[in-house]
């Protein structure tokens, strides 16, 4: 990125460059979030270490039913959501947080796989963000 300090239109040039960078960020946002979702999905799959012994053809294991979806919130901002699919999504809470019945007996031991997955993938997500920023700065947002 080169800036000529003798330029009379310096502030206009900088404004144009920043607008171009902002536009490129907006273009790249969905693909960046999709790649972040894939990174976290891999970590979730790795941290879901326990598999049931069920071998039925129509049974879906939680590790095989992970979805990473890019959505918009009510304010129009994009975000990525990593979740279980229709067949296994309801099980995530019990496996992650555990379950205790009213007598205090532990029915499902908590694994906290979601928190572990987020922590395990943080450096890879940061690296992906750094690559995106580097790509935007090198192209001056064009």
N, C-alpha and C positions, 0 to 999 in steps of 0.2 A: 504494500500500500504506500503510494508516494503522494506527498502533499507539498506543494510549492508555497512556501511562506510569503513569497513576494506577490502572490496572486491577489488582485484587488477583490476578487469574488470568493475569497477563502471561506467565509461563513456559508455562502450559498452552495459551494462545492461540498463542504462537510455535511450540510443538511441533506443534499441529494444523496450522498454516500450513505448516511444513516437511514434514510428512507428506503434505499435499495436493500440495505441489510435487513431492515425490518420486514420488508416484503419477502425476502428469501427465507427468513425465519418462519414466517407464516406458511410459506409453501412447503417447507421441510417439516413442519410440526407434526403432521399426521404420520409421516413415515418414521420420524424419530420415536414417537410414542409407540408405534407398532413394534419397532425393534426393541424398545425397552420392555414391552409386554412379553416378547419372546425370550428375552434374557431372564426375566423374573419367572416365566413359565418353566424354563429349564431348571432354575433353582428350586422351584416348588416341586417339580417332578423328582429331583434329587433328594429333597428333604422329606418326601413322603416315602419313608423307607419300608413301611409295613404293607404287605399285600395279603389280602385274604386268600385262602386256599380254594376259593370257589372257581371251578373250571367250566361252568355252564356257558354255552355258546352265546346266550342272550344277556349274560351278566357283564356290566361295564365297571371296570376298576377305576378308582379315583384318578390314578396316574394317567389313565388313558382318556380322561374326560376333562382336560384343562383348557380353558378358553382365555385368550387375551383379546379384549375388545376395546377399540378406541371409541369413546362417546363424548357427547357435549353435555355440560351441566346447564342449569337453568339460566346462567349468565352468558352462555355461548362459548365458554372456554372448553377446550379439548382436554381429556384425561384418559388414561389407560386403566382398564379394570381387568384384573386377573382373577378368574373365578372358576368354580366347577360348572360343568354343563348341566343340562336338565336332569340327567339321570343321577348325578352324584353331588350336585351343588349343595343340597340340604345336609350332606354329611360333613362338609368342611368345618362347620362350627364345632361339632362334637369332637372331631379329631384334633382340631387346633386348640380348643379351650378345655376339652374334657367334659365329662358329665358325671354328676353325683346325684343319687336319688335322695328322697326326703329323709331317709334314715342315716344319710351321711356316707353310704357305701359308694366307693368310686366305681362307676360303671365303665368309663372310658378314660384312660390316663391321658392328660393333656400332652401334646407334642410340640405345640407352638411352632409348627412348620412354616406358617406364614411369616412370622417375625424373623425366623432364621433365614428364610429365603430372601427377604428384603435386605437383611444385613449381609448375607453372602454375596448378593448381586450388586451391592452398592458401588464397589470399585469398577465393575464392568459398565454399569450405567453411567458413572462419572466419566469413564474413558470414552463412551459413546457420545456424551454431551461435549467433551473436549474436541472430538473429531468434527462434530457438527459446527462448533464455533470456529474452529480452524478453517474449515472449508468455506464458511461464510466470509470470514475476514480475508482469506486469500483471493477470493473472487470479487472482493469489494461489494458483495451483495448483488452482483449482476448475474 
